Amino acid sequence: MKERGEYNSHKALMQRELIAGIPPLGLLAIIMLAVVFVYNLEFYLMLIPIAALYIVMRILSKRDPFLVDIVLEDLMRKDVYLP
């Protein structure tokens, strides 16, 4: 018997939206790195670490879709040092 406030909802309504298997912010970061290194600097060997980074992000996103966003947000947060 359902308790008050419990509702059935489809799994797709509760899942995180992923593009190519990773969160949009992670995909944007990979694309920006690829554009800077490959297109602007013409450093084509950088495609190997970028592909490896994509694979790592995809593996991490499979377990927890919010983990990549949490890590990227933590890296971009400005540090506050107290005297």
Residue pairs with C-beta under 8 A, 6 or more apart in sequence:
15 65
16 23
16 65
16 66
17 23
17 24
18 61
18 65
19 27
20 27
20 54
20 58
21 58
21 61
21 62
22 30
22 54
22 57
22 58
22 61
22 68
23 61
23 65
23 66
23 68
23 69
25 68
25 69
25 72
26 57
26 61
26 68
26 69
26 72
29 72
30 50
30 53
30 54
30 57
33 46
33 50
33 53
34 46
34 47
34 50
37 43
37 46
37 50
38 44
38 46
38 47
38 50
57 68
60 67
60 68
61 67
61 68
